[in-house]
Amino acid sequence: MSRLKQTFTTLKNNQRKALIPFITAGDPQPSVTVKLLHDMVKAGADILELGVPFSDPMAEGPVIQAACERALVHNVSLTDVLAMVKEFRQQDNDTPVVLMGYLNPVEVMGYAVFAESAARAGVDGVILVDLPPEEGEDLVRELKAQGLDMIFLLAPTSTDQRMSTICAMASGFVYYVSLKGVTGAAHLDVQGVIEKVNQIRTHTDIPVGVGFGIRDAETAAQVAAVADAVVVGSAIVKRVAENQNDPLKISQEVCDLLSSMRQAMDKV
């Protein structure tokens, strides 16, 4: 059983929901990333989403765009990110790690080489924002051969037909983007999330995660009431940016946020 499936199964048996924090690898500097991953697990994270820095992150708002820029100052590459996951695995062989990024670096490396390298490093799943399912069969095949999950995105504008197509290819979990636009948007329509998640569930039995617009304990709890996983990104990356010259403060601020979310989610 994959780490992702095992984690979701355990959480379901314990009537809990997954908390999935996102950080950009190498932000604000490469030496911070692995320790922060461990600290987030201690603070209540169940699954880790690690962003691969990219020069044109089209789905990201200003906060995560800036994180990519800070990481790219240090020339953090896909190979470097895989090395960070491998280092993380030296102390933690249980917490799933999902890479989030864009197709170009994967194409440059080659699908088979990427899948093999990611599996060897200890990656569990991949989210590629700009890879539609119609063009994803070759990569999905390579990932499955290595036991890795391909996690696809669904949007508020996704039709039933689109949901059916994506859910047929997705594994690990389906990621519902709760807002139109880029990461970091402020308003979360909870009722809209409830309706869409229920609609998605008619097309798949795999877990449904929700991200975008989750910024504090209250919104995390609201989403946890309906989804299987709560993904929080910009709220964390903002705290990294605000304390980029003080790694200890980064960890403290990020972990305080995650702890408050974890406590609120567990009360749902």
Number of C-alpha atoms within 10 A of each C-alpha: 7 14 20 24 18 14 19 22 14 13 16 14 9 9 11 20 26 24 23 26 26 23 26 31 33 29 27 27 20 18 13 18 22 20 14 20 27 18 16 25 20 13 20 19 23 23 27 22 23 27 24 26 28 22 11 11 20 13 14 18 15 15 19 28 19 19 25 26 21 22 22 20 12 13 14 21 17 22 14 15 24 22 18 22 24 20 15 21 19 9 9 15 12 15 22 23 24 26 26 21 23 23 15 13 17 17 13 11 14 12 19 18 14 21 26 17 17 25 19 14 18 26 25 25 27 25 22 19 17 16 16 12 18 9 10 14 12 10 20 22 16 17 23 14 14 17 17 26 24 24 24 24 24 22 16 15 12 15 13 13 10 14 20 15 14 22 23 12 17 19 23 22 24 28 21 25 21 28 22 11 13 16 24 22 18 11 12 18 12 16 12 13 21 17 12 18 22 14 14 23 16 11 16 18 12 17 21 21 25 27 24 24 25 26 22 16 17 14 18 27 23 20 28 26 18 21 21 23 28 31 27 26 25 27 22 23 24 20 18 24 18 12 16 18 12 13 18 12 15 23 22 17 16 21 21 14 19 26 18 17 26 24 14 18 23 14 10 15
